[in-house]
C-alpha cells in the first residue's frame, strides 16, 4: 500500500501511517527500531532496497530523508515537504516513509524526523554515501544510538577514513569495517589453531580500499607488528599473510566466493568468503546497537588487552 502526500507535515504523515495500518490490518508493535537513511535521489533506491531486505530480520520503521536541490528561484524560496508512505508488501516487514525536503525545511530535517520516530525504540542513522564530518554532532546523528557510514562509497575513501578517526564517538561504525567480519573470524580461528607468534603481516587488496586499511590497522593493534599494504588487482581484499617462525599463515581470495586457508604443516582448506550484499551488511549492524570498541581500535590503530 502506498500513500502520496504533497506539501505535507509530520502530523499528517503520522495520521497516514495510522490509517494505512488500519486499512491493511497491520499493527506497529512488532517493529524494533527506527532506521533513518539520509541520501540523495541517485542512491535512494539501492539504499531503501537494502533496508527493506534487512527488515525481514529487524522489522523497523524506515525514514528516507532526501534533500532536494532547488530547480527554480521559486523552489529556493518555497519551503515544503512531500512524503510517500509505504506499508505492507511495499515496505518489507515494517513501514517506510520517503521524505523529500525542499527549501529551508531541508536545513531542519531533524525537526521533520523527530515526530516520526517510534516511541521507546532505538534509532539508527545511515548515510549510504556522503556523511557529515562529525556524524555524532549532526542534528540527525544526535538522535541515534548507532550511526553508520560507508567510506568505500565516497570518492576518496582513505581520506574519509581519516575523518572518521578524527570524529569518532561511541555508536559510530562504518560498513568498510562490517565487510571484514568474516576475515576477522577466519584469522582469529587460524591463530587459535596455529598457536605461534606472528612476526610480520601483509594485507593484499585493490588500491585505496578502506576495508584493507582497517584490517591492517587491526592486525597491527592486535599482533603488535607492522602490516604491509600490498596493492593487487582486487576485487576488494584479496589476501592476508602472517609470518611466523614455522611458516606463513595465508588467506587467499583472488576472486569469487571461495578462499584458501594455508596453515604451516597442514593441507590447504577451502572456505566460504564471499563479498556480502549491502542488505547483509546492514542486517549485521542492526544486531548490535552498543559501541563497537574494536572498530574504534582499528580506526585509530590503538592496542587493547581485550580478546578479539
N, C-alpha and C positions, 0 to 999 in steps of 0.2 A: 504494500500500500504506500502511495506517495501523495503528499500534500504540499502544494506550492504556495508560498506566502510572499507577496510583494510589498515592499515598503512597510515592513512589519516591526514588531517589538518582541523582546524576550517573553513578555507576558502572553502575547498571542501565540508564540511558539509553544509555550508550556500548555496552553489550552488545546492546541492542535495535537500535542502528544497524548494528552488525556483522552480526547475524543477519538483519536486513532486507536488507542489501546482498547477502548470500549467497543469500537466497531469490529475489531478482529478478535476480541476476547483474550487479549494477552496482558498479564499483569507485569508490573515493573519490579516486583520484589526479587526476581531471580538474578538481577544484574548486580555485579560485584564491584564495579568501578566505573569511573568516567574517563574515557580516553579523548584527549584534545589533540587534534592534528592541525598544525599550523603550516600551511603550504600555499602553493600557487596553483593556478588552473592546470598548468602543464603536468604537474606531479600529483594532482589530487586523485585522479582515477586509480593509479597504481597503489598509492598510499591507502586509500579507502578500501580497495580490494583486499590488501594485506590485513588491514584491521578487521574486516568482516570475517576473513578466514580464521584469524586468531580468536575472534569472539566465540567460535564453537568450543574453545577450551575455556575462555574467560568472557562470559556474557557481560556486555558493557553498553553504556550509552556513549556513542561516538559523536563528538562535535568536530566538524571540519571547518576551520577558520581560513577563509580565503579573502585576502585584502586586495580589492580590485583597483587597478590604476584608472585614473580619470581619462576618458577619451575626448571630452569636450570641456570648454570653460564652464558650462552648466554643471557637469559632473563634479568639477572641482569644488563648487560652492554648495552643491546639494548633498547633504549627508543622509544616507538611508541604508537600510538593512533588508536584504532578500534572504529567504530561507527555503530549504527543501527538506521536508520531514519524511523519513522513510521508516516503515515498520513492517514486521512480519517477514515474508520471504525476501523483501527488498533490502533488509538490514541485517543479514546474518542471524544471530540468535539474540540480538539486543535491539537497540534503537539507534538511528543515525539522523543527525541534523547537519545539513550542509549550510553554512553561514557565509554569505557574500557581503562584505562590508565596503561601503563606498563613502568617500569624502572624510569628514572629520571623525566619524564613528570608527573608522579603521584604526585611528590612533588610540582608541579606548576599547580594544577588543575584550579586555578583561571584564569590563562592566557589562558586556553582552553575554559573555560566557558564564559569569558567576551565578546568575539566577537559574541557569540550565544544568548546573552540576547536580548529580544525585546526592541527596542528603546523607550524611554519615557514611560516605563511601570514599575510598582513596581516589586521588586524581593523578593521572599520568599525562604529561605533555610530550608530544613527539614532533620534532622538526625534521621531516624527511630529507631536506636539502640544506637550505641556509638557516642556520641557527643564530640567535643573538650572541654577542661576545661573552656575556655572562648570563647563562641560562637561569641561574637561581635568582638573579635580580631583575629578570624580565617580568613585566606585570602578569603575564600568563604563567611563566615558570614559577613565580612565587606562590601560585595556587596549588602547586603539585607536590606530591611526595616523591615522585620519580620523574626525571627529565631525560629524555632520550634524544641524542643527536646521532649524526652519521657522517663522520669525517670522510668516508670513502666516496660520498656523493657530491662533494664540492670540487671546485677546480684545482685547489691547492691543498691536498689532504694533509700533508705533513705540517704545513703552517697552521691548519685548523686544529691539528692535534696539539701543537704547542699552545694555542689559545685555550684549548680545553684544559691543559695542565695548569695554566695561569689562573683560570677562573673556577677551578674545581670546587664544588661544595658537595657534602653528603647528599645522595639522591641522584647525582649526575651519573650518566652512563653513556656509552657510545656503541653503536652497532658494529663498529670495527673490532671492539673487544668481544662482543657477543659471538662474532664469527669464529673466535678462537676456542670456544668451549670444547669441541671435540679434540682439537690439537692438544690442549692442556691436559685433558683427561688421558689421552694416549701417552703423552710424555710422562705424566705422573705415574701411570701404571708401569711404564717401561723402566723408570728409575727404581721403582719398588722391587722389580724383578732383578735388575742388574746389581743393585747394592754396591755401586762403585762410586768413587769420587770423580766428578766431572771437572776436567781441566780446561776445556775450550768449548765454544759453541758457535754455531753459524745458522742463520735463518735465510732461506732462499725464497725469493719472490720476484714478482714484477716490480718495476721501478716505482718509487713513491707510494708504496702500499701501506696504509696506516695500520692494518692488522699485523703485518710483518714487523713494523716498528714497535708496536705494543708487545708482541711476542718476544722480540729481542730484549726489550727492557724488562719484561717479566722474568726471563731466564737470567739476566744479569742480577736482578734483585734477589732471586731465589737461590741461585747457584754461586753467586759471587765470582763470576767470570766475565770476561768481555765477550759479547756476542757480535760476531761479524755479520754485516748485511751483504748478502750476495745477490746481485741482480740476475734474474733469469727471464725467459720469455713468458712466464706465467702459465695459466691464469692465476691470479692472487698468490697465496702462499703455496709454494711447490715442494718445500722440503725443510727439514731441520736436522742438523748434525751436531752431536755431542761427543767430544773427545774424552776418552778415559784411558787409563793405563792398560786396559785389556782390549782396546779397540774402540771403534766408533759405534754409537747408538744412532741409527738413521731412520727417519720417517721420510719416505719419498712419495710424492704425489704429483707427477708431472702434468697429468690431465685426467679427466674422468672422475667417477665417484669412488674409486678404489685407491688405497695407498699400500705401500710395502714397508713393514717394520723390520729392521735388522738389529739384532742384539748380538753382542760378542759371544761366539761359541754356540749360537743357536741358529737353526734354519730360518730363512725369511718367512714372514707371515703376511698374509693379505688381509687388510682391514677396510671396513667401510668408512669413507671420509669424504662425503660429497659436499659440494657447495650448497648450503641450505638456502631456501627461499626467504624472501622478506617476511612472509607471514610466519614462518617458523622462528625467525629471529625475534619478532615482536612477541610471539607467544611465550618464548623463553623469558624475555624481560619482564613480562607480566606475572610470572610465577613468584617473583620476589620483589617486594617494594621497599626493602630496607636498604641501607647504604652498602654499596659494593666496595668493600675495603680493598680487595685485591685489584680491582680496576684502578683505584687511586694509587696503589703501589706501582703498578705497571706504567701508569700515566706519568708519574713523577720519577720513576726509576729508583724508588726507595726500598731498602731492605726491611723485612719484618721477621718476627720469630714464629708467627703462627704457621700452622700446616697449610698446604695448598688446598 
